[in-house]
């Protein structure tokens, strides 16, 4: 919103400058008082105002907008805002889980394990699965029991990494 206002302000200011110099016959006419020292300095000052204005509005502001957009794009998945922890989780997911699992929000298309967009696991289930892994034929009542579709290694990631991945997956699965 601020960006839009600044952008509009730039064109308004530019418009006034053009108008001002237009009716006065250009920067030199606006500044020049014949036979006086200082007219040269005045013109130089005007030139600097133009240069600074152009750099500030023409280069710096657009660059800031682009960076700002880039940041907010990274922080969003299909309109869902990610926290810093969830962003970390997405990176870790891409490195450690995406080989085996499909998850649209992480651009992951692995086919070894189940599609997480379909399972839509809770944070707890993801954490539990990471911690204990999955066995295809687990002894009854064991912690490694999963869907029975294959084997997933335990402790692919640990500690805060595991928590961040779990937050990310449970937030975005099936959302994109
Ligand atoms: C080596 C391949 C592989 C990797 C790497 C892997 N998984 Fe799995 N994952 C599997 C397989 C296979 C299953 C299915 C196990 C089953 O159903 O018995 C599974 C199942 C799951 C399930 C479903 C569990 C359930 O009970 O429904 C979740 C959630 C999961 N994985 C999350 C993850 C996360 C998060 C990571 C990254 C930290 C990860 N996986 C890394 C292969 C993998």
Boltz pocket constraint, residues with backbone or C-beta under 6 A from the ligand:
constraints:
  - pocket:
      binder: B
      contacts: [[A, 92], [A, 93], [A, 96], [A, 97], [A, 98], [A, 99], [A, 100], [A, 101], [A, 112], [A, 113], [A, 114], [A, 116], [A, 119], [A, 121], [A, 125], [A, 126], [A, 129], [A, 130], [A, 134], [A, 135], [A, 136], [A, 144], [A, 145], [A, 146], [A, 147], [A, 148], [A, 149], [A, 150], [A, 151], [A, 152], [A, 153], [A, 156], [A, 157], [A, 165], [A, 166], [A, 169]]
      max_distance: 6.0
